[in-house]
Amino acid sequence: MALRVTRPTARPSAPADPRAAASAALAREDLAAYRSLFADTGAVTDVHERYRTRKAILEAGLAGGGAEAPRAVAQRFATVAGIVLDVLEDDPREPVLLNFAAVALYELGAWPAAEALFRAAQRLSPTLPHVRDNLAALAQIRRAGRRPQVPAAVAVVLPKLARRAERCASAAQPVKGLTLSLCMIVRDEEEMLPRSLAAVRGAVDEIVVVDTGSADRTAEIARSFGARVIEREWTGSFAEARNASLDAATGDWVMYLDADEVLVDGDAERLRALTGRTWREAFHLVETNFTGELGAGTAVTHNALRVFRNRPEYRFEGRIHEQISARMPNDLPERFEGTDVRVEHYGYLGVVRDEKDKSRRNIELLERQRDEDSEEPTFLHFNLGSEYAAIEENDSALESFERAWELMRARPEREHIGYTPALLSRLVRARRLGGHAPEAIELADEGLELLPGFTDLVFEQAHAAQQLGDRERAAALLERCVEMGDAPSRYTATAGCGSYLALVALAGIRREAGDVGAARALLARCLDEHPGYIGAVAPYASAVLADDVAPEQVVREIGERSGRLSAIARFLLGTALYEAGHTEAAEGQFRIVVEAQPRNVAARVALAESVLSQRRWAEAAEVAAGVADGVPLAGAARRAELFARIVAGDQEAAERAALRARSDLAAGELAGYDAWRRLAAGQHASVAPADAAPALAVALEALLRVEELDPVASLLSAIDHTAVPRRMRRELLAGIYLRRGFLESAAEEWMGACHEDGPDTDALVGLAQVAWAQGLHDDALVFAREAEALDPGHPVAAGLAERLLGALPALASSPV
């Protein structure tokens, strides 16, 4: 029974093809020439080329040279066994070579020795192709007892070969005592660095930190962990900085991390164990990239090459998103191993990216690299697209991703390139966000043929189907996602596409269809099965509140399902309560968050707004004033404080708030509030620019929502003081009045606009809506038909009368 040896070597043949030369010698039955050919490999200085050449020669030896007599076959296998054992006696930690020797001895009938070698190969590399099948074949032939006949010359040497093989098998154990260097590049990382170093220092023998110009305590913190700090000027190239750290590393192995990456607690021992596996060149760790906001439970996992042999030829390339794998023997898959050692990456969290403006910096560096004619344009365009996507510039992201995929499609090995799954999923998403849903679905189908089991692509298809209005297909695709489960980490998969994200999206579809009960059940399942994903809290709360459940019960129920509510879970719960009109309950949740996290700006702004909604103006202003200048959401805080001070009538405090808001509010908006503040105080106000009107309109709607009518007159006067044409002001006010239920005021504004400047479609549509809301159905139909006659293509007016008739069928037969 023939055994399988290895997968075919993918590397193109060298000019002097060693396998062809070996096959030619074997075809002549010239074993001396075959042995000489193998012996010559000892002069090959490149370690990978030497291994590659030996592997090719041995593969030829196991395959044979054509038609052979039984005597020649046995002599060939004995020769292969002898020369491969010579190599293994120098270094027995070579799973592929152990398998080769085992196959040769199997064919000669030295079964105990063959089994020992097979098991040694499997012990070192449990996923080595064919070893499991080879062991099964060996067991089968041993049961049959059909030992091959070998010539006397081979029978004489076979016991010695078997003893040598068993010694090699016994010695095939991981090396002990090899060292691991951690290499990092940092700049102004005093906040993130301590956690990263504390998690990994027990697993490494040396820490090398290249500091590219920190102005904080980063270098001091690194030294406190025993790091050797190299201060180096930033040159605009991440590869150069990383290579400086590698140049300084003295360990047998190198691991590299960034300051925002943390080795998972409990994985240090597994990381340390990797250093004994000298038959590998590099290891992939499982990296989880947390996205969104900290604690939200959204993440992407992928296999990241982070640990490798410390060889001088292994150096990074690329200004940004630097890579090192191109320098490694990628045609030898047995030299790489995927591990279960975990690293958590916090650099993609929204708050971190906002503070560091990473994407803008990265785009600038990538564009410089593109202009320098990168050797790998596919990867460069992929990275450019990823950075544009991070800052939500989808048109630019789509253009870059399309170019990257165009180049990737031409590469036959594309399914084995590490970033292909990420490129496909991001391009599908970019197409969908760009309004190209059919093209997104088509590309996802293509991707699923290339990468079966990639749930993320099905998840994107569901959203594309929903975008096209096919709600049932979207639901079916989401159900398929749940059946598939999350994709494996080698696909750079988004955690939850096959579980909690799919359940929440499916619940949203069910609720849109009016089935609140089904939505609630799906969200309850999500909370029960995935308590770590707090993104389900807000939709679950909204669904339960829609069933007229009291806010206190909703809070209690979510707490019971989720266990201890984190700060972000409470924030989301408070948001759901606020949007449902339960402002007191929402305030309670926001206040808990602020007390636990005083620097949480989003929670402080939300607390201020919930207090505003209860007309506690002075208190709301003080809460908003607690937000520092210049931070994200500072503009919302300044706006809330100004609004509260003006409505409270505290003119001095309002003036101070206006001065403070200059750095956080746009000039037009600030001018509008300034006009309102002055008019409320009975002072003269200058005309504000047109872009002041939207902010004042929001303020007006807020006052009407809480029915605080005293400040409305001064606010209306401020709107009149903007450089917006009168008709546009009337239409703006009318829309607000209609939404807030002030129907007579809405009608007055629209009628005034028609009398002053003649009727237009928007005014007639608005009057139709007012009349309908007042129960004046005949008048509503008249206005609707006049609006459609005036502009048949108007997005709202077209068919409005028919829709109104459909809403009240009794009118269909009535004269109008």
C-alpha positions in Angstrom: 0.0 0.0 0.0 1.5 3.3 -1.1 1.7 6.0 1.4 1.2 9.8 0.9 4.3 11.8 1.6 3.8 15.6 1.2 1.8 18.0 -0.8 3.5 18.9 -4.1 6.1 21.6 -3.6 4.7 24.9 -5.0 8.1 26.6 -5.6 9.1 26.8 -9.3 12.1 24.7 -10.2 15.6 26.2 -10.0 17.7 26.2 -13.2 19.4 22.9 -12.0 16.2 21.2 -10.8 17.3 18.9 -7.9 14.2 16.7 -8.2 14.7 16.2 -11.9 18.4 15.4 -11.3 17.5 12.9 -8.6 14.8 11.3 -10.7 17.3 10.9 -13.6 19.8 9.2 -11.4 17.2 6.8 -10.0 16.0 6.0 -13.5 19.6 4.8 -14.2 19.5 3.0 -10.9 22.6 5.0 -10.0 22.2 5.2 -6.2 25.8 6.5 -5.8 24.9 9.5 -7.9 21.7 10.0 -6.0 23.6 9.9 -2.7 26.2 12.3 -4.0 23.5 14.7 -5.1 22.1 14.7 -1.6 25.5 15.1 0.0 26.1 18.2 -2.1 23.2 19.9 -0.4 25.4 20.3 2.7 27.3 23.1 0.8 24.1 25.2 0.3 24.5 28.1 2.8 20.9 29.3 2.7 19.0 27.3 5.4 15.7 27.3 3.5 17.2 26.5 0.1 19.2 23.6 1.7 16.0 22.2 3.3 14.0 22.8 0.1 16.6 21.0 -2.1 16.8 18.1 0.3 13.1 17.8 0.4 12.9 17.7 -3.4 15.6 15.0 -3.6 13.9 12.8 -1.0 10.5 13.2 -2.6 12.1 11.9 -5.8 13.7 9.0 -3.9 10.4 8.0 -2.4 8.6 8.3 -5.7 11.1 6.2 -7.7 12.6 6.5 -11.1 10.2 4.5 -13.2 10.1 0.7 -13.8 12.2 -1.0 -11.2 13.0 -4.5 -10.2 11.9 -5.4 -6.6 15.6 -5.6 -5.6 16.2 -2.0 -6.9 13.0 -0.7 -5.1 14.2 -2.1 -1.8 17.7 -0.7 -2.3 16.3 2.7 -3.2 14.1 2.9 0.0 17.1 1.7 2.1 19.2 4.5 0.5 16.5 7.1 1.2 16.2 5.9 4.8 19.9 6.1 5.3 20.5 9.6 4.0 17.5 11.1 5.7 18.5 9.5 9.0 21.9 11.1 8.6 20.2 14.5 8.6 17.9 13.6 11.5 20.7 12.5 13.7 22.1 16.0 13.4 18.6 17.5 14.1 15.7 15.1 14.7 13.2 18.0 15.0 12.0 17.9 11.4 8.5 16.5 11.1 8.5 16.3 7.3 11.9 14.4 7.3 10.7 12.1 10.0 7.7 11.3 7.9 10.0 10.6 4.9 12.2 8.2 6.9 9.1 6.5 8.2 7.7 5.9 4.7 11.0 4.4 3.5 11.1 2.0 6.5 7.4 1.2 6.1 8.1 0.1 2.6 11.0 -2.1 3.8 8.8 -3.7 6.5 10.5 -2.2 9.5 7.2 -1.4 11.0 8.0 -0.6 14.6 10.6 1.9 13.6 8.3 3.4 11.0 5.5 3.8 13.6 7.9 5.5 16.0 8.9 7.9 13.3 5.3 8.6 12.3 4.3 9.3 15.9 7.3 11.5 16.4 6.4 13.5 13.3 2.8 13.8 14.5 3.9 14.7 18.0 5.9 17.7 16.7 3.4 18.7 14.1 -0.1 17.3 14.7 -1.5 18.9 11.6 1.3 17.6 9.2 -0.5 16.3 6.1 -0.9 12.6 5.6 0.7 11.4 8.9 -2.6 10.3 10.4 -3.5 8.4 7.2 0.0 6.8 7.1 -0.4 5.5 10.6 -3.8 4.1 9.7 -2.3 2.4 6.7 0.5 1.0 8.8 -2.0 -0.4 11.3 -3.9 -2.1 8.5 -0.9 -3.7 6.9 0.4 -4.9 10.2 -2.9 -6.6 10.9 -2.7 -8.3 7.5 0.9 -9.4 8.3 2.1 -9.2 4.7 5.8 -8.2 5.4 7.6 -7.3 2.1 10.5 -9.5 0.9 13.8 -7.6 0.8 17.1 -8.7 -0.8 19.8 -10.0 1.6 22.0 -6.9 1.2 19.1 -4.7 2.5 18.1 -7.2 5.2 21.6 -7.0 6.6 21.4 -3.2 7.1 17.8 -2.9 8.0 18.1 -3.6 11.8 20.7 -0.9 12.1 18.5 1.5 10.2 15.6 0.7 12.5 17.7 1.3 15.6 18.9 4.6 14.3 15.3 5.5 13.4 14.0 4.7 16.9 16.8 6.9 18.5 15.8 9.8 16.2 12.2 9.3 17.0 12.9 9.4 20.7 15.1 12.5 20.4 12.5 14.4 18.3 11.4 16.7 21.2 11.1 20.5 21.5 14.4 22.3 22.3 14.7 23.7 25.8 16.3 27.0 26.9 15.8 29.1 23.7 15.1 32.8 24.3 12.4 35.2 23.1 12.9 38.9 22.6 9.9 41.3 22.6 10.3 44.1 20.1 8.2 47.2 20.2 8.1 50.7 18.6 6.3 53.4 20.7 5.6 57.1 20.9 3.6 58.8 23.6 2.1 55.6 24.9 2.2 56.1 28.6 -1.5 55.2 28.9 -1.5 52.0 27.0 2.1 50.7 27.5 2.0 49.5 31.1 -0.8 47.0 30.5 0.8 45.6 27.4 4.2 45.1 29.1 2.7 43.7 32.4 0.9 41.0 30.4 3.9 39.8 28.4 7.0 40.3 30.5 6.7 36.9 32.2 6.8 35.2 28.8 9.9 36.9 27.3 13.6 37.1 28.1 14.3 40.5 26.7 12.3 43.7 25.9 13.6 46.0 23.2 11.6 49.3 22.8 12.4 51.8 20.1 11.0 55.2 21.1 10.4 57.5 18.1 10.1 60.8 20.0 7.8 60.5 23.0 7.0 63.7 24.9 5.4 61.8 27.9 6.6 59.1 30.3 6.7 56.3 27.8 10.4 55.7 27.9 10.5 55.8 31.7 7.6 53.3 31.9 9.4 50.9 29.5 12.6 51.0 31.5 10.6 50.3 34.7 9.7 46.9 33.1 13.4 46.2 32.4 13.2 47.2 28.7 16.2 48.4 26.7 15.0 51.7 25.2 16.5 52.9 22.0 15.6 56.5 21.2 15.4 57.0 17.5 14.1 59.9 15.3 10.9 59.2 13.4 11.7 58.9 9.7 8.1 58.4 8.5 8.6 54.6 8.0 7.3 52.0 10.4 9.4 49.4 8.7 12.6 51.3 9.5 11.6 51.7 13.2 10.6 48.0 13.5 13.9 46.9 11.9 15.8 49.0 14.4 14.2 47.0 17.2 15.0 43.7 15.4 18.6 44.8 14.9 19.0 45.2 18.7 17.2 41.9 19.6 19.5 39.1 20.9 17.0 36.3 21.5 16.7 33.1 19.5 13.1 34.2 18.6 11.4 37.6 18.2 7.9 38.7 19.0 6.6 42.1 18.1 3.7 43.9 19.7 2.3 47.5 19.7 1.6 49.3 22.9 -2.2 48.9 22.4 -1.9 45.1 22.1 -2.2 42.8 25.2 -1.3 39.2 25.6 -4.4 37.4 27.0 -4.0 36.5 30.7 -3.1 32.8 31.0 -1.4 32.5 27.5 2.1 33.3 28.6 3.0 29.7 29.2 1.7 28.7 25.8 3.7 31.5 24.2 6.9 30.4 25.9 6.4 26.8 24.7 6.6 28.0 21.1 10.3 28.8 21.4 11.1 25.0 21.5 9.6 24.3 18.1 12.7 24.9 16.0 11.1 23.1 13.0 9.0 26.3 12.6 10.1 29.7 11.3 7.1 31.7 12.4 3.9 31.5 14.4 0.5 33.1 13.9 -1.2 34.2 17.0 -5.0 34.8 17.3 -5.5 38.5 17.4 -8.8 40.1 18.4 -9.3 43.7 17.2 -11.9 45.4 19.4 -13.9 47.9 17.4 -16.5 50.6 18.2 -16.3 51.5 21.8 -14.6 49.7 24.7 -17.0 47.1 26.2 -19.4 47.1 23.3 -18.4 43.5 22.4 -17.7 44.2 18.7 -14.5 42.7 17.4 -12.7 41.2 14.4 -10.4 38.2 14.8 -7.6 37.2 12.5 -4.4 35.2 12.5 -1.4 37.5 13.0 2.2 36.5 12.3 3.9 37.9 15.4 6.6 35.4 16.5 9.5 34.3 14.2 13.1 33.1 14.2 15.7 35.9 14.8 17.4 35.8 11.4 19.1 38.8 9.9 17.2 38.4 6.6 13.8 38.7 8.3 13.2 42.5 8.1 10.1 44.6 7.6 9.1 46.4 4.4 6.7 49.3 3.8 6.2 52.7 5.4 2.8 51.8 6.9 1.1 48.5 7.5 4.6 47.1 7.3 5.1 43.4 6.5 7.8 40.8 7.1 6.3 37.6 5.7 7.6 38.4 2.2 11.2 37.6 3.5 10.1 34.2 4.8 9.9 30.8 3.1 6.2 31.0 2.2 6.4 28.1 -0.2 7.1 25.8 2.8 3.9 25.8 4.8 5.3 23.3 7.3 7.6 26.1 8.5 4.5 28.1 9.8 2.1 27.2 12.5 -1.2 28.7 13.7 -1.5 28.7 17.5 -4.1 29.4 20.1 -2.0 32.1 21.8 -4.2 35.2 22.0 -3.5 38.8 21.7 -6.1 41.6 22.2 -5.8 44.8 20.2 -7.4 48.0 21.3 -6.0 50.4 18.6 -9.2 50.2 16.5 -11.5 51.4 19.3 -13.3 54.6 18.2 -12.0 56.6 21.2 -8.4 55.6 20.6 -8.5 56.3 16.9 -10.2 59.7 17.5 -7.5 60.8 20.0 -4.6 59.8 17.7 -6.1 60.6 14.4 -4.4 57.4 13.2 -6.3 57.1 9.9 -5.3 60.5 8.6 -1.7 59.8 9.5 -1.8 56.4 7.9 -3.4 57.7 4.7 -0.6 60.2 4.3 2.1 57.6 4.8 0.4 55.1 2.4 0.0 57.8 -0.3 3.7 58.5 0.0 4.5 54.8 -0.3 2.2 54.6 -3.4 4.1 57.5 -5.0 7.3 55.6 -4.3 6.2 52.8 -6.6 5.6 50.1 -4.0 6.5 46.6 -5.0 3.2 45.3 -3.6 0.4 47.6 -5.0 -2.4 45.2 -4.1 -1.6 45.3 -0.4 -1.1 49.1 -0.5 -4.5 49.7 -2.1 -6.1 47.4 0.4 -4.6 49.3 3.3 -5.6 52.7 1.7 -9.2 51.4 1.4 -9.1 50.2 5.0 -8.0 53.6 6.3 -10.6 55.5 4.2 -13.3 53.1 5.5 -12.2 53.8 9.1 -12.9 57.5 8.7 -16.1 56.8 6.7 -14.9 58.2 3.4 -16.6 55.3 1.5 -16.2 56.6 -2.0 -12.4 56.7 -1.6 -12.5 53.4 0.2 -14.5 51.8 -2.6 -12.1 53.0 -5.2 -9.0 51.6 -3.4 -10.7 48.3 -2.6 -11.8 47.9 -6.2 -8.3 48.5 -7.5 -6.9 46.0 -4.9 -9.4 43.3 -5.9 -8.7 43.9 -9.6 -5.0 43.2 -8.9 -5.8 40.3 -6.6 -8.1 38.5 -9.1 -5.1 38.1 -11.4 -3.2 36.1 -8.7 -3.8 32.3 -8.9 -2.8 31.9 -5.2 -5.2 34.6 -4.0 -7.2 32.2 -1.7 -4.0 31.6 0.3 -3.0 35.2 0.7 -3.7 36.2 4.3 -5.6 39.5 3.6 -7.8 38.2 0.8 -10.8 37.5 3.1 -10.5 41.0 4.6 -10.3 42.6 1.2 -13.4 40.7 0.0 -15.5 41.5 3.0 -14.5 45.2 3.0 -15.1 45.6 -0.7 -18.5 43.9 -0.5 -19.4 46.3 2.4 -18.1 49.3 0.5 -20.2 48.4 -2.6 -23.3 48.1 -0.4 -22.6 51.4 1.4 -22.0 53.1 -2.0 -25.5 52.1 -3.2 -24.4 49.1 -5.3 -26.3 46.4 -3.5 -26.6 44.0 -6.4 -22.9 44.2 -7.2 -22.2 43.6 -3.5 -24.3 40.4 -3.5 -22.7 39.2 -6.7 -19.2 39.7 -5.3 -20.1 38.0 -2.0 -21.2 34.9 -4.0 -17.9 34.9 -5.8 -16.1 35.2 -2.4 -18.0 32.3 -0.9 -16.9 30.1 -3.7 -13.3 31.0 -2.9 -13.7 31.0 0.9 -16.5 28.7 1.9 -17.8 29.2 5.4 -17.0 33.0 5.4 -20.1 34.1 7.3 -19.2 37.8 7.0 -20.1 37.7 3.3 -23.5 36.2 3.9 -24.1 38.8 6.6 -23.3 41.6 4.1 -25.6 40.0 1.6 -28.4 40.2 4.1 -27.9 43.9 4.6 -27.7 44.4 0.8 -31.0 42.5 0.4 -32.6 44.7 3.0 -31.3 47.7 1.2 -33.0 46.5 -1.9 -36.3 46.1 0.0 -36.3 42.3 0.0 -37.0 41.9 3.7 -37.7 38.1 3.6 -34.5 37.3 1.7 -32.6 39.4 4.2 -34.2 37.4 7.1 -33.4 34.1 5.4 -29.7 35.1 4.9 -29.4 36.2 8.6 -30.9 32.8 9.6 -28.3 31.2 7.5 -25.6 33.2 9.2 -26.7 31.8 12.6 -26.7 28.3 11.2 -23.1 28.8 9.9 -21.8 30.4 13.0 -18.9 32.8 13.2 -16.2 32.3 10.5 -12.8 31.0 11.5 -10.1 33.5 12.5 -8.1 32.8 9.4 -10.7 34.8 7.5 -10.2 37.9 9.5 -13.8 37.4 10.6 -16.0 39.9 12.4 -17.0 38.3 15.7 -20.8 37.9 15.9 -21.7 37.7 12.1 -22.7 34.2 12.8 -24.2 34.8 16.2 -25.1 37.9 18.1 -24.9 40.5 15.3 -27.0 38.3 13.1 -29.6 37.8 15.8 -29.9 41.6 16.5 -30.2 42.3 12.8 -32.9 39.6 12.3 -34.7 41.1 15.3 -34.7 44.5 13.6 -36.3 43.0 10.5 -39.0 41.3 12.5 -39.8 44.5 14.4 -39.9 46.5 11.1 -42.5 43.9 9.9 -44.6 44.6 13.0 -43.7 41.3 14.9 -42.5 42.8 18.1 -42.9 39.5 19.9 -40.5 37.7 17.5 -38.1 40.6 17.8 -38.2 40.5 21.6 -37.6 36.7 21.6 -34.6 37.0 19.3 -33.1 39.7 21.4 -33.7 37.8 24.6 -31.9 34.8 23.0 -29.0 37.1 22.1 -28.7 38.4 25.7 -29.0 34.9 27.1 -26.5 33.2 24.8 -24.1 36.1 24.4 -24.1 38.2 27.6 -20.8 39.8 26.6 -22.4 41.6 23.6 -24.1 44.6 25.1 -25.1 45.9 21.7 -28.3 43.9 22.2 -29.3 46.0 25.3 -30.7 49.0 23.5 -32.8 47.2 20.9 -34.1 44.7 23.5 -35.0 47.6 25.8 -36.8 49.3 22.9 -38.7 46.2 22.0 -39.8 45.6 25.6 -40.8 49.2 26.1 -42.9 49.0 22.9 -44.9 46.3 24.7 -45.8 49.0 27.4 -43.6 47.4 30.0 -42.7 49.8 32.8 -39.1 51.3 32.7 -38.3 49.8 36.1 -39.2 46.3 35.0 -37.2 46.8 31.8 -34.1 47.7 33.8 -34.6 44.8 36.1 -35.2 42.3 33.3 -32.0 43.4 31.4 -30.0 43.2 34.5 -31.2 39.7 35.2 -30.4 38.6 31.7 -27.0 40.3 31.4 -25.7 39.9 34.9 -23.9 43.0 36.2 -24.6 45.9 33.9 -21.4 47.5 32.7 -21.1 51.3 32.2 -21.6 51.1 28.5 -24.6 48.7 28.9 -26.2 51.3 31.2 -25.5 54.0 28.7 -27.2 52.1 25.9 -30.1 51.3 28.2 -30.4 54.9 29.2 -30.4 55.9 25.5 -33.3 53.5 24.8 -35.3 54.8 27.8 -34.7 58.4 26.7 -35.8 57.8 23.1 -38.9 56.1 24.4 -39.7 59.2 26.5 -38.8 57.9 29.9 -36.5 60.7 30.8 -36.4 60.2 34.5 -35.4 56.5 34.2 -32.9 57.5 31.5 -31.4 60.1 33.8 -30.9 57.4 36.5 -28.9 55.2 34.2 -26.7 58.1 32.8 -26.1 59.3 36.3 -24.7 55.9 37.4 -22.4 56.0 34.4 -21.1 59.5 35.1 -20.5 58.6 38.8 -18.5 55.6 37.8 -16.7 57.3 34.9 -16.5 61.0 35.5 -14.5 61.5 32.2 -17.1 59.7 30.1 -18.1 62.6 27.9 -20.9 60.8 26.0 -22.6 59.9 29.3 -22.2 63.4 30.7 -23.8 65.0 27.6 -26.6 62.4 27.6 -27.2 63.2 31.3 -27.3 66.9 30.6 -29.9 66.3 27.8 -32.0 64.1 30.0 -32.1 66.8 32.7 -32.9 69.4 30.1 -35.8 67.3 29.0 -37.1 67.7 32.6 -36.7 71.5 32.5 -34.1 71.6 35.2 -32.1 74.2 33.3 -29.5 75.3 35.8 -28.7 71.7 36.8 -28.4 70.7 33.1 -26.0 73.6 32.4 -23.8 72.6 35.3 -23.6 69.0 34.1 -22.7 70.1 30.6 -20.1 72.6 31.9 -18.2 69.6 33.4 -17.1 68.5 29.9 -13.6 69.7 29.1 -12.9 71.9 26.0 -11.7 70.4 22.8 -12.6 66.7 23.6 -14.9 64.7 21.3 -18.5 65.8 21.9 -17.4 69.0 23.5 -19.6 70.8 20.9 -22.7 69.0 22.1 -21.8 69.9 25.7 -21.3 73.6 24.9 -24.6 73.6 22.9 -26.5 72.1 25.8 -25.0 74.6 28.3 -25.7 77.6 26.2 -29.3 76.5 25.6 -29.9 75.9 29.3 -28.3 79.2 30.4 -30.4 81.2 27.9 -33.7 79.5 28.8 -32.9 79.9 32.5 -32.5 83.6 31.9 -29.0 83.7 33.5 -27.5 86.2 31.2 -24.1 86.5 32.8 -23.7 82.7 32.8 -24.9 82.6 29.2 -22.3 85.1 28.1 -19.5 83.2 29.8 -20.8 80.0 28.2 -20.8 81.7 24.8 -17.2 82.8 25.2 -16.2 79.3 26.2 -18.0 77.7 23.3 -15.9 79.6 20.7 -13.4 76.7 20.3 -16.0 74.0 20.1 -18.9 75.4 18.0 -19.0 76.4 14.4 -19.0 80.2 13.9 -22.5 80.2 12.3 -24.0 78.2 15.1 -22.3 80.4 17.7 -23.6 83.5 16.0 -27.2 82.2 16.1 -27.0 81.4 19.8 -25.4 84.9 20.4 -28.3 86.5 18.6 -30.8 84.5 20.7 -28.9 85.3 23.9 -28.9 89.1 23.2 -32.6 89.2 22.1 -33.6 87.2 25.2 -31.9 89.9 27.3 -33.7 92.7 25.4 -30.5 93.7 23.6 -29.9 94.5 19.9 -28.7 91.6 17.8 -26.9 91.6 14.5 -28.1 89.5 11.6 -26.7 86.0 11.9 -25.5 84.0 8.9 -27.8 81.5 7.2 -26.0 78.5 8.7 -27.1 79.6 12.1 -30.7 78.7 11.3 -30.5 74.9 11.6 -29.1 75.0 15.2 -31.8 77.5 16.2 -34.4 75.3 14.7 -33.2 72.4 16.8 -33.4 74.6 19.9 -37.0 75.6 19.0 -38.1 72.0 18.5 -36.5 71.2 21.9 -38.5 73.9 23.6 -41.7 72.8 22.0 -41.1 69.2 22.9 -40.9 70.1 26.6 -43.6 72.8 26.2 -41.4 75.5 27.6 -43.1 78.4 25.7 -41.8 81.6 27.4 -38.4 81.7 25.6 -40.0 80.8 22.2 -40.6 84.5 21.3 -37.0 85.5 21.6 -35.9 82.3 19.8 -38.3 83.1 16.9 -36.9 86.6 16.8 -33.4 85.1 16.5 -34.5 82.9 13.6 -35.9 86.0 12.0 -32.4 87.6 12.4 -30.7 85.0 10.3 -29.9 85.6 6.6 -32.3 82.9 5.5 -35.0 84.0 2.9 -38.3 84.6 4.6 -40.1 81.8 2.7 -37.5 79.3 3.7 -37.8 80.4 7.3 -41.6 80.0 7.1 -41.2 76.5 5.7 -38.6 75.6 8.4 -40.9 76.8 11.2 -44.0 75.1 9.7 -42.2 71.7 9.6 -41.3 72.1 13.2 -44.8 73.0 14.3 -46.3 70.1 12.4 -43.9 67.6 14.0 -44.6 68.9 17.5 -48.4 69.0 17.0 -48.9 72.8 16.8 -51.1 72.4 13.7 -52.6 75.9 13.6 -49.1 77.5 13.7 -47.9 75.2 11.0 -50.9 76.1 8.8 -50.4 79.8 9.4 -46.7 79.6 8.3 -47.5 77.7 5.1 -50.5 79.9 4.3 -48.4 82.9 4.9 -45.7 81.6 2.5 -48.3 81.0 -0.2 -49.9 84.4 0.2 -46.6 86.2 0.1 -44.8 84.3 -2.7 -47.4 82.1 -4.3 -48.0 78.4 -3.6 -45.2 75.8 -4.1 -45.3 72.1 -3.8 -43.7 71.8 -0.4 -46.2 74.3 1.1 -49.2 72.5 -0.5 -48.0 69.1 0.8 -47.6 70.6 4.3 -51.1 72.0 4.2 -52.4 68.7 3.1 -50.7 67.0 6.1 -52.1 69.7 8.5 -55.6 69.4 7.1 -55.5 65.6 7.4 -54.2 65.8 11.0 -57.1 68.1 11.8 -59.7 65.7 10.3 -60.4 68.0 7.3 -60.0 65.2 4.8 -61.7 66.9 1.9 -59.3 69.9 2.2 -56.4 67.6 2.6 -57.2 65.9 -0.8 -57.6 69.3 -2.5 -54.2 70.4 -1.3 -52.6 67.0 -2.2 -54.0 67.2 -5.8 -52.9 70.7 -6.3 -49.4 69.8 -5.1 -49.2 66.9 -7.5 -50.5 69.0 -10.4 -47.9 71.6 -9.6 -45.0 69.1 -9.6 -45.9 65.5 -10.7 -42.4 64.3 -10.0 -42.2 65.6 -6.4 -41.0 62.7 -4.1 -43.9 63.3 -1.6 -46.6 64.9 -3.7 -46.6 62.2 -6.3 -49.5 59.9 -5.4 -50.2 61.7 -2.2 -53.9 62.0 -2.8 -54.2 58.3 -3.6 -52.3 57.4 -0.5 -54.7 59.5 1.6 -57.6 57.9 -0.1 -56.2 54.5 0.7 -55.9 55.5 4.3 -59.5 56.4 4.4 -61.4 54.2 1.9 -64.8 55.8 2.8 -63.7 58.9 1.1 -63.0 57.1 -2.2 -66.6 57.3 -3.3 -67.3 60.8 -1.9 -67.4 63.8 -4.2 -64.4 66.2 -3.6 
